[in-house]
Amino acid sequence: MAGQYNPYQNMLDVLDEAAQKLGLTKNDYVTLRTPERELIVSVPVVMDDGRTEVFEGYRVQHSSTRGPCKGGIRFHPSADLNEVKALAAWMTWKCAVVNIPYGGAKGGVKVDPAKLTRDELRRLTRRYTAMILPIIGPEKDVPAPDVNTDANVMAWIMDTFSMFKGYAVPAVVTGKPLEIGGSLGRKEATGRGVMFSLLNLLEKLVRSPRGMTVAVQGFGNVGSIGAQLMQEKGFTIAAISDAHTALYKQDGIDIRAAMAYAEKNNRSIKGYSEPGLTVISNAELLALDVDVLFPAALENQINKDNAAAVRARIIVEGANGPTTKEADEILKTKGVVVIPDILANAGGVIVSYFEWVQNQESFMWDEDYINNNLEKVMKRAFDEVWRVHETAGVPLRMAAYMVALERVVKAKKLRGVFP
Ligand code: GLU
């Protein structure tokens, strides 16, 4: 990412503090300060005009202590090893905090997919899959969608892996299209989980969503679906944004209409209009006088330079790593409650887990069953984190890390260090 910010260092700083609060010695968790495996690959792609371009790709497996490594793949020009390492570690903590039997991993390719044709994107995805193939698999490491990757990309990954094996292996990847072993509810799962975690917080605060305003940064899968589901629960979505624009309307934007617009306009809300809507800047969006800020874009968005300007009383993190540690300190002194990424956005990987289980069973669950179980897992995790937040007197992020780290360290102790 831009400038000095190193997301992996940010992760380590929070991890070290959580370990210290749990009374762990360095020896208890030193293995968790470095990823188990880091793979850098070159991905040559024959472009439509005949030139060969080489992209850099990554797959980092942070931990397999609690189960197979799990985590998405992003295609983004700013993807780099430090970012992917941080994202892989966050997956370890995320799976542990919601107590699903996975470790953590992440992948990425440094590329702007908007500049590729569909054929180029397909060749890029297949070659990247071939390059990381030796380290992925249903029992090893299971990729999924992340920034700029979707069910279609997962279908290409599933097919590439299956062609090498000689038979269909749906469980190698989650977030697939329904037709080839995807799960009902997976597409909506991250946004739905964010909505559940916000409702879980409001229940603790004895507040109702009615009349509460939300500003959403990012209008991809998580931001758009999260906003839509929040609107259905009675929240007023006062602002939305994407990489190209930010839009504000005090009495609420019609999220379904904005989604339909984005669908037809290269997935962007730039140019979307409705009566009363004004265009604002990204900085203005983050500083709006709303009840809830819902960052659903990239890392390092709320940082030491703009945290003091945040006026929302609640931040629910749809993105991974949107708030830096320095920003957390500032928000804490302002009394802002942050529902941390590893808890708030865990809905995606929870339903990925359900998808993987369905693939292993060759059986399809119905959508109500999936959504009800998602709600249950989110609620149980929220309650566990809340308890630590109250008993240890720490913010929710620290409480979530403490719950997660304790679980991973316990598993590590049981397994021991090989040989
Ligand atoms: N990319 C999502 C995340 O950051 C989902 C990962 C998954 O389902 O494995 O949590």
Boltz pocket constraint, residues with backbone or C-beta under 6 A from the ligand:
constraints:
  - pocket:
      binder: B
      contacts: [[A, 70], [A, 71], [A, 72], [A, 73], [A, 94], [A, 142], [A, 143], [A, 144], [A, 145], [A, 146], [A, 147], [A, 174], [A, 320], [A, 345], [A, 346], [A, 348], [A, 349], [A, 350], [A, 352]]
      max_distance: 6.0
